[in-house]
């Protein structure tokens, strides 16, 4: 995806920015899942996580 839309000259920076955004999203998702697991039933959280993983 990054390769198709970014000029070759700045492609390295674009990959770095893309990876940073993904890392922030992963941290946010982990925090949300942790809070949800604390407040909701564990089976509901596990089911929701499974559904998100399957449907992406």
C-alpha positions as a Markdown table, in Angstrom:
| # | Residue | x | y | z |
|---|---|---|---|---|
| 1 | Unk | 0.0 | 0.0 | 0.0 |
| 2 | Unk | 2.7 | 2.5 | 0.9 |
| 3 | Unk | 4.8 | 1.5 | -2.1 |
| 4 | Unk | 1.9 | 2.3 | -4.5 |
| 5 | Unk | 1.2 | 5.8 | -3.2 |
| 6 | Unk | 4.5 | 7.3 | -2.0 |
| 7 | Unk | 7.3 | 8.6 | -4.2 |
| 8 | Unk | 10.5 | 6.5 | -4.0 |
| 9 | Unk | 12.5 | 9.5 | -2.6 |
| 10 | Unk | 10.5 | 9.5 | 0.7 |
| 11 | Unk | 9.4 | 5.9 | 0.9 |
| 12 | Unk | 11.6 | 5.1 | 3.9 |
| 13 | Unk | 10.0 | 7.9 | 5.9 |
| 14 | Unk | 6.6 | 6.8 | 4.8 |
| 15 | Unk | 7.2 | 3.2 | 6.0 |
| 16 | Unk | 8.5 | 4.6 | 9.3 |
| 17 | Unk | 5.4 | 6.7 | 9.8 |
| 18 | Unk | 3.1 | 3.8 | 8.7 |
| 19 | Unk | 4.8 | 1.6 | 11.3 |
| 20 | Unk | 4.4 | 4.2 | 14.0 |
| 21 | Unk | 0.7 | 4.6 | 13.3 |
| 22 | Unk | 0.2 | 0.9 | 13.5 |
| 23 | Unk | 2.1 | 0.7 | 16.8 |
| 24 | Unk | -0.1 | 3.5 | 18.3 |
| 25 | Unk | -3.2 | 1.6 | 17.1 |
| 26 | Unk | -2.0 | -1.6 | 18.6 |
| 27 | Unk | -1.3 | 0.1 | 22.0 |
| 28 | Unk | -4.8 | 1.7 | 21.9 |
| 29 | Unk | -6.4 | -1.6 | 21.1 |
| 30 | Unk | -4.6 | -3.3 | 23.9 |
| 31 | Unk | -5.7 | -0.7 | 26.4 |
| 32 | Unk | -9.3 | -0.9 | 25.3 |
| 33 | Unk | -9.2 | -4.7 | 25.4 |
| 34 | Unk | -7.7 | -4.6 | 28.9 |
| 35 | Unk | -10.3 | -2.2 | 30.2 |
| 36 | Unk | -13.1 | -4.1 | 28.6 |
| 37 | Unk | -11.8 | -7.4 | 30.1 |
| 38 | Unk | -11.8 | -5.8 | 33.5 |
| 39 | Unk | -15.3 | -4.4 | 33.3 |
| 40 | Unk | -17.1 | -7.0 | 31.1 |
| 41 | Unk | -17.4 | -10.7 | 31.3 |
| 42 | Unk | -14.3 | -12.5 | 30.1 |
| 43 | Unk | -16.2 | -14.7 | 27.7 |
| 44 | Unk | -17.8 | -11.6 | 26.0 |
| 45 | Unk | -14.4 | -10.0 | 25.6 |
| 46 | Unk | -12.8 | -13.2 | 24.2 |
| 47 | Unk | -15.7 | -13.6 | 21.7 |
| 48 | Unk | -15.4 | -10.0 | 20.6 |
| 49 | Unk | -11.7 | -10.4 | 20.1 |
| 50 | Unk | -12.2 | -13.5 | 18.1 |
| 51 | Unk | -14.8 | -11.9 | 15.9 |
| 52 | Unk | -12.6 | -8.9 | 15.2 |
| 53 | Unk | -9.6 | -11.2 | 14.4 |
| 54 | Unk | -11.7 | -13.3 | 12.0 |
| 55 | Unk | -13.4 | -10.5 | 10.2 |
| 56 | Unk | -10.4 | -8.1 | 10.3 |
